[in-house]
Amino acid sequence: MATVRPGSTLPSPQAPSATVQLSVPPRRRRPVDLPWPAPTLLMAALAAWYLGRPALWADELASVNAAVLSWGGLRELLSETDLVLAPYYAFLHVWTAIAGTSEVAVRLPSAVAAVGTVGVTATVGARLWGHRAGVLAGLVLAVLPVFSRFAQEARGYSPAIFGFALATLLLLRWVERPGPARLAAYAVVLGVAVLLLPFGAMILAAHAVLAWPAYARWTWLVSAGAAGLPGVALFAVAASTQRAQISWIPLLGWAGKNGVVERALSVAGPIAVTATLVILGLLAVRRERRVLAMACWGLLPIGLLLAAGMVAPIWVSRYVAFTLPGLALLAASGLSRLSVRQATVVVALLAVFGAANNVIIRRPDGHTQAGRRIAEIIGPRFRPDDVAVYGDNHPSIPWSPRDIVARYLPAGQTPRDALMVSPQRTGGHFLAVECADVAGCVGAAPRIWVIRADDPSDPRDGLDGGKTSFLLATYTVSEVWRYPLLTVALLDRK
């Protein structure tokens, strides 16, 4: 016990030498503000909106009827036509074996891919210019009517667009932190995308602009070239051995319906939508690497293919569908410099300009061909002794009349195909092999249904293989029904 001397004072209490740790709740991390939820929810709603309502049109029917062939039958078909579509047909062959061949089932992969594309595009925009630019890029892409059409079509365009968008995002990740795994992922995705849409290899101009500052740019160049080679080679083989497949494509000129200006303004759907998108893109162009890359993605391929289309039959707006995310990103780079209110007004105007087309493409004949009409025309008028004669002379979709009947007319109400010797897509033949003796094969049928994809003034005219002369001499036209890419006529024997 300490002794206290007289006159001394007690020492003041001292603080303990050890520091006392206070129990403070940890700070919560601020949630990441992601750019893609709103655009992807909008695209999901648009993709699901009447997904199964429009009838399958000619190209979709070609996809489905190729997919349901055996592997051997598919190989025979590709030896004659559609070789460039082999990767998509192979995928759809597996998918339909699992999901079936309903309209919703065969279009679902495209719908899912479209939703993914919008999300990836928004993410790319956010990486390049910030969160607001990402949201705007996703919204702009989602409201484009032509993108909704690809989202609801059983073809390989929507999956290919997703592949090119994802490859761009993977490239940006590699540029930020180069590594073999990231470069390999980029190359695989790019290679699959080019296989689905070989014209998309033109995106490498945009990727070169993004990748060239990286220290490993030559490694990127070799990887990207190797990735795109299989798709380009497949296209080259198809172009050299199946040239008849593109014989229907017209050369472009300076004026008229095949003029370069009118064709260019159809890339994103309605003229007002495409014009607005292109104007926004041109206004956004400036001497900045990121903007230049998006211009090389969204604008350069369109200009190159339009120029090529003036000297060779090669321009089809679907072939540059992969530019749509680039156009949306280019527009968003400019819109992000405006106020929130101004940018919102512009996106709303784009949606308004495309609203009518977004409604039209979801009608029963919204995919340009009114295939479902066949049941309401022939069904209630069918007689057991009726005969069908098909027009397979359409310059681009000659297979569609037979496919429409097989798809949408019940078996018990289907007129006898009097001229068919072997069905379509069998024995290495894309179209059905028909009887050369038209009169002998038709016989004394009292009525004939003529089903064709074009729309002549007289439904008996313009049919090949002696059909026109026989019908003109033996049958009269009783009734005619005309719908988009579908003409049905009932003929009575004279």
C-alpha positions as CSV (number, residue, x, y, z in Angstrom):
1,M,0.0,0.0,0.0
2,A,1.5,3.3,-1.1
3,T,2.3,5.9,1.6
4,V,1.2,9.5,1.2
5,R,3.6,12.0,2.7
6,P,2.2,15.1,4.5
7,G,1.7,18.0,2.1
8,S,1.8,15.9,-1.0
9,T,-1.2,15.5,-3.4
10,L,-2.7,12.4,-4.9
11,P,-1.7,11.8,-8.5
12,S,-4.4,12.4,-11.0
13,P,-5.8,9.3,-12.7
14,Q,-4.0,8.4,-15.9
15,A,-5.6,7.0,-19.1
16,P,-4.7,3.4,-19.8
17,S,-1.8,3.0,-22.1
18,A,-3.6,0.5,-24.5
19,T,-5.9,2.0,-27.1
20,V,-9.5,0.9,-26.7
21,Q,-11.2,-0.3,-29.9
22,L,-14.7,1.0,-30.2
23,S,-17.3,-1.2,-31.7
24,V,-18.4,0.7,-34.9
25,P,-20.6,-1.0,-37.4
26,P,-18.8,-1.5,-40.8
27,R,-19.7,0.9,-43.6
28,R,-22.0,-0.5,-46.2
29,R,-20.6,-0.6,-49.7
30,R,-22.4,1.6,-52.1
31,P,-24.3,-0.6,-54.6
32,V,-23.0,-0.6,-58.1
33,D,-25.1,1.4,-60.5
34,L,-25.5,-1.0,-63.4
35,P,-26.5,0.4,-66.8
36,W,-28.3,-2.6,-68.2
37,P,-31.4,-3.5,-66.1
38,A,-33.8,-0.9,-67.5
39,P,-32.8,-1.5,-71.2
40,T,-32.9,-5.3,-70.9
41,L,-36.3,-5.3,-69.1
42,L,-37.7,-3.2,-72.0
43,M,-36.1,-5.5,-74.6
44,A,-37.5,-8.6,-72.8
45,A,-41.0,-7.1,-72.8
46,L,-40.7,-6.3,-76.6
47,A,-39.2,-9.7,-77.4
48,A,-42.0,-11.5,-75.6
49,W,-44.8,-9.3,-77.0
50,Y,-46.7,-11.6,-79.4
51,L,-43.6,-13.7,-80.0
52,G,-45.6,-16.5,-81.5
53,R,-48.3,-14.5,-83.2
54,P,-46.8,-13.7,-86.7
55,A,-46.8,-16.6,-89.1
56,L,-43.4,-18.0,-90.0
57,W,-42.3,-16.4,-93.2
58,A,-40.3,-18.1,-96.0
59,D,-36.8,-17.8,-94.4
60,E,-38.1,-19.0,-91.0
61,L,-39.9,-21.9,-92.7
62,A,-36.6,-22.7,-94.5
63,S,-34.8,-22.7,-91.1
64,V,-37.4,-25.0,-89.4
65,N,-37.7,-27.4,-92.2
66,A,-34.0,-27.7,-92.5
67,A,-33.6,-28.2,-88.8
68,V,-36.0,-31.1,-88.6
69,L,-34.1,-33.1,-91.2
70,S,-31.8,-35.9,-90.2
71,W,-28.1,-35.1,-90.0
72,G,-27.7,-36.9,-93.3
73,G,-30.6,-35.1,-94.9
74,L,-29.2,-31.8,-93.6
75,R,-25.8,-32.6,-95.1
76,E,-27.4,-33.3,-98.5
77,L,-29.3,-30.0,-98.4
78,L,-26.3,-28.0,-97.5
79,S,-24.4,-29.5,-100.5
80,E,-26.9,-27.8,-102.8
81,T,-27.8,-24.6,-100.9
82,D,-27.7,-22.6,-97.7
83,L,-24.1,-23.7,-96.9
84,V,-23.4,-20.4,-95.3
85,L,-26.3,-21.1,-92.8
86,A,-24.9,-24.5,-91.8
87,P,-23.8,-23.4,-88.2
88,Y,-27.3,-22.0,-87.5
89,Y,-29.1,-24.9,-89.0
90,A,-27.0,-27.3,-86.9
91,F,-27.8,-25.4,-83.7
92,L,-31.5,-25.3,-84.6
93,H,-31.5,-29.0,-85.3
94,V,-30.4,-29.7,-81.7
95,W,-32.6,-27.0,-80.2
96,T,-35.9,-28.2,-82.0
97,A,-35.2,-31.7,-80.8
98,I,-35.5,-30.4,-77.3
99,A,-38.0,-27.5,-77.5
100,G,-40.1,-28.4,-80.5
101,T,-41.0,-26.4,-83.6
102,S,-43.8,-24.1,-82.4
103,E,-43.4,-20.4,-83.4
104,V,-42.4,-19.5,-79.8
105,A,-39.9,-22.4,-79.5
106,V,-38.0,-21.7,-82.8
107,R,-37.9,-17.9,-82.1
108,L,-36.9,-18.1,-78.4
109,P,-33.1,-18.3,-79.0
110,S,-33.3,-15.1,-81.1
111,A,-35.4,-13.4,-78.4
112,V,-33.0,-14.4,-75.6
113,A,-30.0,-13.3,-77.7
114,A,-31.6,-9.9,-78.4
115,V,-32.1,-9.3,-74.6
116,G,-28.5,-10.2,-74.1
117,T,-27.3,-7.9,-76.8
118,V,-29.1,-4.9,-75.3
119,G,-27.5,-5.7,-71.9
120,V,-24.0,-6.1,-73.4
121,T,-24.4,-2.9,-75.5
122,A,-25.4,-1.0,-72.4
123,T,-22.3,-2.3,-70.6
124,V,-20.0,-1.4,-73.4
125,G,-21.4,2.1,-73.5
126,A,-20.9,2.5,-69.8
127,R,-17.3,1.3,-70.1
128,L,-16.6,3.8,-72.9
129,W,-18.4,6.9,-71.8
130,G,-20.0,6.3,-68.4
131,H,-23.3,5.0,-66.9
132,R,-25.7,7.4,-68.7
133,A,-24.2,6.6,-72.1
134,G,-24.6,2.9,-71.4
135,V,-28.3,3.3,-70.4
136,L,-28.9,5.4,-73.5
137,A,-27.2,3.0,-75.8
138,G,-29.3,0.1,-74.5
139,L,-32.5,2.0,-74.8
140,V,-31.8,3.2,-78.3
141,L,-31.1,-0.3,-79.5
142,A,-34.2,-1.7,-77.8
143,V,-36.6,0.7,-79.4
144,L,-35.4,0.0,-83.0
145,P,-38.2,-1.9,-84.8
146,V,-35.8,-3.8,-87.0
147,F,-34.0,-5.1,-83.9
148,S,-37.3,-6.3,-82.5
149,R,-37.9,-8.1,-85.8
150,F,-34.6,-9.9,-85.5
151,A,-35.5,-10.7,-81.9
152,Q,-38.6,-12.5,-83.2
153,E,-37.2,-14.3,-86.2
154,A,-36.0,-17.9,-86.4
155,R,-32.8,-17.0,-88.2
156,G,-29.2,-16.5,-87.1
157,Y,-29.1,-12.7,-87.2
158,S,-30.0,-12.0,-83.5
159,P,-27.5,-14.6,-82.1
160,A,-24.8,-13.2,-84.4
161,I,-25.5,-9.6,-83.3
162,F,-25.2,-10.8,-79.7
163,G,-21.9,-12.5,-80.5
164,F,-20.4,-9.4,-82.0
165,A,-21.5,-7.2,-79.1
166,L,-20.2,-9.7,-76.6
167,A,-16.9,-10.0,-78.5
168,T,-16.5,-6.2,-78.3
169,L,-17.1,-6.2,-74.5
170,L,-14.5,-9.0,-74.1
171,L,-12.0,-7.1,-76.2
172,L,-12.4,-4.1,-73.9
173,R,-11.8,-6.3,-70.9
174,W,-8.7,-7.6,-72.6
175,V,-7.4,-4.1,-73.4
176,E,-7.9,-3.1,-69.8
177,R,-6.0,-6.2,-68.5
178,P,-4.4,-8.3,-71.2
179,G,-4.2,-12.0,-70.6
180,P,-4.4,-15.3,-72.6
181,A,-7.7,-16.4,-71.0
182,R,-9.4,-13.1,-71.9
183,L,-8.0,-13.1,-75.4
184,A,-9.1,-16.7,-75.9
185,A,-12.7,-16.0,-74.8
186,Y,-12.8,-13.0,-77.2
187,A,-11.5,-15.1,-80.1
188,V,-14.0,-17.9,-79.5
189,V,-17.0,-15.6,-79.3
190,L,-15.9,-13.6,-82.4
191,G,-15.3,-16.8,-84.3
192,V,-18.8,-18.1,-83.6
193,A,-20.3,-14.7,-84.5
194,V,-18.5,-14.6,-87.9
195,L,-19.7,-18.2,-88.6
196,L,-23.3,-17.1,-88.1
197,L,-22.9,-13.9,-90.1
198,P,-19.7,-13.7,-92.2
199,F,-20.2,-10.1,-93.2
200,G,-19.8,-9.2,-89.6
201,A,-16.0,-9.8,-90.0
202,M,-16.0,-6.1,-91.0
203,I,-16.3,-5.3,-87.3
204,L,-12.5,-6.0,-87.1
205,A,-11.9,-2.5,-88.3
206,A,-13.6,-1.2,-85.1
207,H,-11.8,-3.8,-83.0
208,A,-8.5,-2.7,-84.4
209,V,-9.1,0.8,-83.3
210,L,-9.8,-0.4,-79.8
211,A,-7.0,-2.9,-79.6
212,W,-4.1,-1.1,-81.3
213,P,-2.9,0.9,-78.3
214,A,-2.5,-2.3,-76.3
215,Y,1.0,-3.5,-75.9
216,A,0.0,-7.0,-77.2
217,R,-1.7,-5.7,-80.4
218,W,0.0,-8.1,-82.7
219,T,-1.1,-11.0,-80.5
220,W,-4.7,-9.6,-80.9
221,L,-4.3,-9.3,-84.6
222,V,-3.3,-13.0,-85.0
223,S,-6.0,-14.2,-82.7
224,A,-8.8,-12.1,-84.4
225,G,-7.6,-13.2,-87.8
226,A,-7.6,-16.8,-86.8
227,A,-11.0,-16.5,-85.2
228,G,-12.7,-15.0,-88.2
229,L,-11.0,-17.3,-90.8
230,P,-13.5,-20.3,-90.6
231,G,-16.5,-18.0,-91.1
232,V,-14.9,-16.2,-94.0
233,A,-13.8,-19.4,-95.6
234,L,-17.3,-20.9,-95.3
235,F,-18.7,-17.8,-97.0
236,A,-16.1,-18.0,-99.7
237,V,-16.9,-21.7,-100.5
238,A,-20.7,-20.9,-100.5
239,A,-20.2,-17.9,-102.7
240,S,-18.2,-19.9,-105.3
241,T,-20.3,-23.0,-105.4
242,Q,-23.9,-21.7,-104.7
243,R,-24.0,-18.4,-106.5
244,A,-27.6,-19.1,-107.6
245,Q,-28.6,-18.5,-104.0
246,I,-28.1,-14.7,-104.4
247,S,-29.2,-14.4,-108.0
248,W,-32.3,-12.6,-106.9
249,I,-30.4,-9.7,-105.3
250,P,-30.5,-6.6,-107.6
251,L,-27.6,-4.2,-108.3
252,L,-27.9,-0.9,-106.6
253,G,-28.1,2.4,-108.4
254,W,-28.4,6.1,-107.5
255,A,-32.2,6.4,-107.7
256,G,-35.4,4.4,-107.5
257,K,-36.3,1.6,-105.1
258,N,-32.8,0.1,-105.5
259,G,-31.0,3.4,-105.0
260,V,-28.2,3.6,-102.4
261,V,-29.9,6.3,-100.4
262,E,-33.2,4.5,-100.0
263,R,-31.5,1.2,-99.2
264,A,-29.2,2.9,-96.6
265,L,-32.3,4.4,-94.9
266,S,-33.8,0.9,-94.5
267,V,-31.1,-0.4,-92.2
268,A,-32.8,0.4,-88.9
269,G,-36.4,0.1,-90.2
270,P,-38.5,3.2,-91.0
271,I,-36.8,6.0,-92.7
272,A,-37.4,8.4,-89.8
273,V,-35.7,6.0,-87.4
274,T,-32.7,5.3,-89.6
275,A,-32.2,9.0,-90.5
276,T,-32.4,10.0,-86.8
277,L,-29.9,7.3,-85.9
278,V,-27.5,8.2,-88.6
279,I,-27.7,11.9,-87.9
280,L,-27.0,11.3,-84.2
281,G,-24.1,9.1,-85.2
282,L,-22.6,11.7,-87.6
283,L,-23.0,14.5,-85.1
284,A,-21.2,12.4,-82.4
285,V,-18.2,11.6,-84.6
286,R,-15.1,13.4,-83.3
287,R,-11.4,12.7,-83.1
288,E,-11.5,10.4,-80.2
289,R,-10.5,6.7,-80.4
290,R,-13.6,5.3,-78.7
291,V,-15.9,7.3,-81.0
292,L,-13.9,6.4,-84.1
293,A,-14.2,2.7,-83.2
294,M,-18.0,2.9,-82.9
295,A,-18.1,4.7,-86.2
296,C,-16.1,1.9,-87.8
297,W,-18.7,-0.5,-86.3
298,G,-21.9,1.3,-87.0
299,L,-21.3,3.3,-90.2
300,L,-18.3,1.9,-92.1
301,P,-19.7,-1.6,-93.0
302,I,-22.9,0.0,-94.3
303,G,-21.0,2.3,-96.6
304,L,-18.7,-0.5,-97.8
305,L,-21.5,-2.9,-98.6
306,L,-23.6,-0.2,-100.3
307,A,-20.6,0.6,-102.5
308,A,-20.0,-3.1,-103.2
309,G,-23.7,-3.5,-104.0
310,M,-23.3,-1.1,-107.0
311,V,-20.9,-3.4,-108.7
312,A,-22.1,-6.8,-107.5
313,P,-25.4,-8.2,-106.4
314,I,-24.6,-8.3,-102.7
315,W,-26.6,-5.6,-100.8
316,V,-29.2,-6.9,-98.4
317,S,-29.9,-4.8,-95.3
318,R,-30.0,-8.0,-93.1
319,Y,-26.3,-8.6,-93.9
320,V,-25.3,-5.5,-92.0
321,A,-27.6,-6.2,-89.0
322,F,-24.5,-6.5,-86.8
323,T,-24.0,-2.7,-87.1
324,L,-27.1,-1.9,-85.0
325,P,-25.3,-2.0,-81.6
326,G,-22.5,0.2,-83.0
327,L,-25.1,2.7,-84.3
328,A,-26.8,2.8,-80.9
329,L,-23.5,3.3,-79.1
330,L,-22.4,6.0,-81.5
331,A,-25.7,7.8,-81.0
332,A,-25.4,7.4,-77.2
333,S,-21.9,8.9,-77.1
334,G,-23.5,12.1,-78.5
335,L,-26.7,11.9,-76.4
336,S,-24.7,11.6,-73.2
337,R,-23.3,15.1,-73.8
338,L,-26.9,16.5,-73.6
339,S,-28.9,17.1,-70.5
340,V,-31.0,14.2,-69.2
341,R,-34.2,15.9,-70.4
342,Q,-32.9,16.4,-73.9
343,A,-31.5,12.9,-74.3
344,T,-34.8,11.5,-73.0
345,V,-36.8,13.5,-75.6
346,V,-34.6,12.1,-78.4
347,V,-34.9,8.5,-77.3
348,A,-38.7,9.0,-76.9
349,L,-38.8,10.4,-80.5
350,L,-37.0,7.3,-81.8
351,A,-39.6,5.1,-80.0
352,V,-42.5,7.2,-81.5
353,F,-41.0,7.0,-85.0
354,G,-40.8,3.2,-84.7
355,A,-44.0,2.6,-82.8
356,A,-46.1,1.8,-85.9
357,N,-43.6,-0.7,-87.2
358,N,-43.3,-2.3,-83.8
359,V,-47.0,-2.9,-83.9
360,I,-47.0,-4.1,-87.5
361,I,-44.3,-6.7,-87.1
362,R,-46.4,-8.4,-84.4
363,R,-49.5,-8.9,-86.6
364,P,-50.4,-12.3,-87.9
365,D,-48.8,-11.3,-91.3
366,G,-46.2,-9.1,-89.6
367,H,-43.2,-11.0,-90.9
368,T,-44.1,-10.1,-94.5
369,Q,-45.9,-13.3,-95.4
370,A,-49.5,-14.2,-94.4
371,G,-49.0,-17.9,-94.1
372,R,-51.8,-18.5,-91.6
373,R,-54.4,-17.3,-94.1
374,I,-54.1,-20.6,-96.0
375,A,-56.2,-22.4,-93.4
376,E,-59.1,-20.0,-93.5
377,I,-59.1,-19.9,-97.3
378,I,-58.8,-23.6,-98.2
379,G,-60.1,-25.2,-95.0
380,P,-63.9,-24.4,-95.3
381,R,-63.8,-24.9,-99.1
382,F,-61.9,-28.1,-99.3
383,R,-63.1,-31.1,-101.3
384,P,-61.5,-34.5,-101.2
385,D,-60.9,-34.5,-105.0
386,D,-59.1,-31.1,-105.0
387,V,-55.7,-30.8,-106.5
388,A,-52.9,-28.3,-105.7
389,V,-50.5,-26.7,-108.1
390,Y,-47.6,-24.7,-106.7
391,G,-45.8,-21.7,-108.0
392,D,-42.1,-22.3,-107.4
393,N,-40.9,-19.5,-109.7
394,H,-40.6,-16.7,-107.1
395,P,-37.1,-15.2,-107.6
396,S,-36.1,-15.4,-103.9
397,I,-38.5,-17.6,-101.9
398,P,-39.8,-20.3,-104.4
399,W,-40.0,-22.9,-101.6
400,S,-42.5,-21.1,-99.4
401,P,-45.9,-22.1,-101.0
402,R,-45.4,-25.8,-100.3
403,D,-43.9,-25.0,-96.8
404,I,-46.9,-22.8,-95.9
405,V,-49.4,-25.5,-96.8
406,A,-47.5,-28.2,-94.9
407,R,-47.2,-25.9,-91.9
408,Y,-50.6,-24.3,-91.6
409,L,-53.1,-26.5,-93.4
410,P,-54.4,-29.6,-91.5
411,A,-53.6,-32.9,-93.2
412,G,-57.2,-33.7,-93.7
413,Q,-57.9,-30.5,-95.6
414,T,-54.8,-30.5,-97.8
415,P,-55.4,-30.8,-101.6
416,R,-53.4,-33.5,-103.4
417,D,-50.0,-32.3,-104.6
418,A,-50.5,-33.6,-108.1
419,L,-47.2,-32.7,-109.6
420,M,-44.8,-33.6,-106.8
421,V,-42.5,-36.5,-107.5
422,S,-40.2,-36.1,-104.5
423,P,-40.6,-33.6,-101.6
424,Q,-38.6,-30.5,-101.0
425,R,-35.2,-30.9,-99.3
426,T,-34.8,-34.5,-100.2
427,G,-32.3,-36.3,-102.4
428,G,-30.0,-33.3,-102.5
429,H,-32.7,-31.1,-104.1
430,F,-33.9,-28.0,-102.3
431,L,-37.2,-27.6,-104.3
432,A,-39.6,-30.5,-105.0
433,V,-39.0,-32.5,-108.1
434,E,-42.2,-32.2,-110.2
435,C,-43.9,-34.3,-112.9
436,A,-43.0,-33.3,-116.4
437,D,-46.3,-34.4,-117.8
438,V,-48.6,-31.8,-116.2
439,A,-51.8,-32.9,-117.9
440,G,-51.2,-36.6,-117.2
441,C,-50.4,-36.0,-113.5
442,V,-53.3,-33.6,-112.8
443,G,-55.7,-35.9,-114.6
444,A,-59.4,-34.8,-114.7
445,A,-59.4,-33.0,-111.4
446,P,-62.5,-30.8,-111.3
447,R,-60.8,-28.1,-109.2
448,I,-57.3,-26.9,-108.7
449,W,-55.9,-24.7,-106.0
450,V,-53.0,-22.5,-107.3
451,I,-50.7,-21.4,-104.4
452,R,-47.9,-19.0,-105.0
453,A,-45.8,-16.4,-103.3
454,D,-45.9,-13.7,-106.0
455,D,-49.0,-11.7,-107.1
456,P,-49.7,-11.8,-110.9
457,S,-52.8,-10.3,-112.4
458,D,-53.8,-13.8,-113.6
459,P,-52.8,-16.6,-111.1
460,R,-52.3,-19.0,-114.0
461,D,-49.6,-16.8,-115.6
462,G,-45.8,-17.1,-115.2
463,L,-45.7,-20.7,-113.9
464,D,-42.9,-22.8,-115.4
465,G,-42.7,-26.5,-116.4
466,G,-45.7,-26.2,-118.8
467,K,-48.1,-25.4,-115.9
468,T,-49.2,-22.1,-117.3
469,S,-50.2,-23.4,-120.8
470,F,-52.1,-26.3,-119.3
471,L,-54.0,-24.2,-116.8
472,L,-54.9,-21.5,-119.3
473,A,-56.2,-24.1,-121.7
474,T,-58.1,-26.3,-119.2
475,Y,-59.2,-24.2,-116.2
476,T,-60.9,-20.9,-115.5
477,V,-60.3,-18.7,-112.4
478,S,-63.2,-18.9,-109.9
479,E,-61.8,-17.0,-106.9
480,V,-58.5,-15.3,-105.9
481,W,-57.3,-14.3,-102.5
482,R,-54.3,-11.9,-102.3
483,Y,-52.2,-11.4,-99.2
484,P,-48.6,-10.4,-98.5
485,L,-46.4,-12.9,-100.3
486,L,-49.3,-15.3,-100.7
487,T,-51.7,-15.6,-103.6
488,V,-54.3,-18.4,-103.5
489,A,-56.6,-19.1,-106.5
490,L,-59.4,-21.6,-107.0
491,L,-59.7,-22.8,-110.6
492,D,-62.6,-24.7,-112.1
493,R,-62.3,-27.1,-115.0
494,K,-63.7,-25.7,-118.2
